[in-house]
Amino acid sequence: VGYLINLYTTSRHLERVGDHSTNIAEEVIYLIEGEIIRHRAKEEALQARETGKK
């Protein structure tokens, strides 16, 4: 049981590292290119949905 708890905790920490890395990359892109890309996937999905309805 202790091993599984450690494994679960490690996986959560690795997920947080990935999230932090994503945030850093988004910030670097904003600083260099001046473009906000955080919500791009959501916006593209909405545009595709709206385009499909027309």
N, C-alpha and C positions, 0 to 999 in steps of 0.2 A: 504494500500500500504506500509506503514511504517513497519508493521509487517512482510510482505513478504520480504522486503529488509533485515531486521534483520535476518530472517530465512535463507535467501540465504547467507548472510555474515557468519553466524554461520556454515552453512554446508561447506563453503569454508575453514574456519579455521579448522574445524574438519578433513577435507581431508588433509590439510597440516600437522596436528598433526600426522595423520596416515602415511604420507610419511616420516616425520622425524623419527617416530618410526621404520619404515622399514629400513631406512638408519642406525640408531643406531644398530639395530639387525645385519645387514650385517657387520658392522664394528666390533662388538663384536665377531662374528663368525670368521672373518679374524684374529683378534688379538689372539684368543684362538687356532684355528685350522690351521691358515695359508692358508685357502682356500677362494678364491674369488668366491662368489655365485651370484654376481649381474646380470650376463648375462646368468646364467645357463638355464633358461627357453627358451631363444632364441636359445642357442646352442643345447638343446635337441630337439627343434622343427626342427631345420635345419638337425640334424642327422636323425631324424625320416623321414623327407622328402627325404633325400638322400638314406636312407636304402630302402624306399618304391619304389624308381625309379630303383634300381638295379635288 
